[in-house]
């Protein structure tokens, strides 16, 4: 189970397994994108951070299609409280 300073995420295309990202020091969704990109290393290195899309859902087993897209200028704490802490990371289909 994730703590208050962590969130679960997975890359959607290509799909990865669930992993945890540390949220300490992250205030905005844009910074969360940077943290996930850094943690994933080579898997996301070819994509600019502003091209990544993060969607959130309340529960792991909720339908991915119901996940809500997070605006990168949104404050992370309020976004996660409203939409959930299970994060889906979408990469652009083309570089």
N, C-alpha and C positions, 0 to 999 in steps of 0.2 A: 504494500500500500504506500502511496506517495505521501510525503509529509507536506506541511503547508508551504515549504520552500522548494517543492519539486512538483513536476507535472509529467504525466505519461504522454509520449508522442510516438507516431510512426509515420514513415514516408509512404505515400500512397502509390506513386508511379515512378519507378517500380516499387511494389509493396515490400516493406520491411517488417521486422518484428517490433513489438512495443519496446520502448526504451525510456529511461528517465532523464529529464533535463533539470538541472538546478536553476532555481528562479532567483536566488539571492543576488541582489544588486540590479535586478532587471525591473525597470519601471514601465517601459512601453513595449507594445507588441513588436515594433521594429527591432528592439534589442533582443527579444526572444528569438526572432529569426536569426540574428547573428549568432546567438548562443547555440542554437540547434545546428546551424551550418558549421560552426567551429567544431562541435562535438562529432559530427558525422564525417568530417575530413573530406577525403577524396570523393565520397559519394555525392556530395553537394558542391564541391569546389568549382565546378564548371558553370554554376548558376549565380547570377547576381542576386543579392539578398532581396532586392526590391521586386524580383520576379517570383519569389516564393510566396505561396498562399498558405495561410494557416486557418484551419477551421476547428471549432471546438464543439464538443458534445458532453452531455452530463455524465453518461455512463459508458463504459467500454462496449457493452453490447447494443447500445442504441444504433439505429440505422445511420450509416455514414452520410446518406443523402439528406438527413435532417440536421447535420452539423451546421453551425453558423460561422460565416467568415468573419475573422477578426480584422479590424482596420489597424494598420500599422501605427497610426497616431494615437490609438486608444491606450489608456492606462491599463496595464496588464492585470492588476488586482481586480479592478471592476469588470473587465472583460471575462476573466475566469470565473468570477462570482456569478455573473449573469448567464454565461453560456456553458460553463463546465471546464474541467481540467483534463479531459481526454482530447489530445490534440492530433489533428491530421495535417500533414505537411504535403502540399502539392507542389511539384516542380513543373516548370513549363515543358510542353511537349517538344519544343525545339530549342536549341541553344541560340 
